[in-house]
Amino acid sequence: MKPVLTFGIALLVLGVPLAAVAQAPPAAGGDLELQRKQRRSVVLPKPSPEQAREDANRAVSDYSGTPSPGNVVRDTSPVRPSSRPDLDRSVRDGIQSQRLNDALHNRR
């Protein structure tokens, strides 16, 4: 039992300083040193006024040439809404006469 106790004390005496050294901050001149390189920003040249005007005109013409999203959806939708009946004179006269008859019957 005495050799085991001696070995435990020796391990404790040697282990505590090693653990403290392992937790110490690294030295400034260590092998692992991070370096941040400054990158130069890229600055594009300013476009000429003529080129800017051309680009704006091209964008306007492209935008005006595209159909509205509602038209695109309506044209490409597989489900078509029922078309409106042709409202010629006889149809309008029939609707008016029905409403007049309904109004007269509701008065009585």
JOURMO-V615950 format. One record per residue. N is the residue number from 1. OMEGA is omega in degrees with one decimal (* if undefined). Layout:
BEGIN
{{N | OMEGA} {N | OMEGA}}
END
This chain:
BEGIN
{{1 | -179.9} {2 | 178.4} {3 | 179.6} {4 | 178.9} {5 | 178.6} {6 | 179.1} {7 | 179.5} {8 | 179.1} {9 | 179.3} {10 | 178.8} {11 | 179.1} {12 | -179.7} {13 | -179.7} {14 | -174.9} {15 | -177.9} {16 | 178.2} {17 | 178.8} {18 | 178.5} {19 | 179.2} {20 | 178.4} {21 | -179.1} {22 | -179.4} {23 | -179.7} {24 | 178.4} {25 | -178.1} {26 | 178.9} {27 | -176.8} {28 | -176.7} {29 | -178.0} {30 | -179.8} {31 | -178.0} {32 | 179.9} {33 | 180.0} {34 | 178.0} {35 | 177.9} {36 | -179.8} {37 | 177.4} {38 | 178.1} {39 | 177.2} {40 | 178.9} {41 | -178.4} {42 | 178.6} {43 | -179.7} {44 | 179.2} {45 | -179.4} {46 | -179.4} {47 | 180.0} {48 | 179.3} {49 | 178.8} {50 | -179.3} {51 | 178.0} {52 | 179.0} {53 | 177.8} {54 | -179.9} {55 | 179.6} {56 | 179.2} {57 | 178.8} {58 | 179.0} {59 | 178.9} {60 | -179.7} {61 | 177.1} {62 | -177.5} {63 | -178.7} {64 | -179.7} {65 | -178.7} {66 | 178.8} {67 | 179.6} {68 | -179.0} {69 | 178.6} {70 | 178.7} {71 | -179.8} {72 | 179.6} {73 | -179.2} {74 | -176.6} {75 | -175.2} {76 | -178.8} {77 | 178.8} {78 | -179.8} {79 | 179.9} {80 | 175.0} {81 | -178.9} {82 | -177.6} {83 | -178.7} {84 | 179.2} {85 | 179.5} {86 | -177.1} {87 | 177.5} {88 | -171.9} {89 | -177.0} {90 | 178.2} {91 | 179.2} {92 | 179.4} {93 | 178.6} {94 | 178.7} {95 | -179.5} {96 | -178.8} {97 | 177.1} {98 | -178.8} {99 | 176.6} {100 | 178.2} {101 | 178.6} {102 | -179.8} {103 | 179.9} {104 | -179.1} {105 | -179.9} {106 | -179.6} {107 | -173.9} {108 | *}}
END
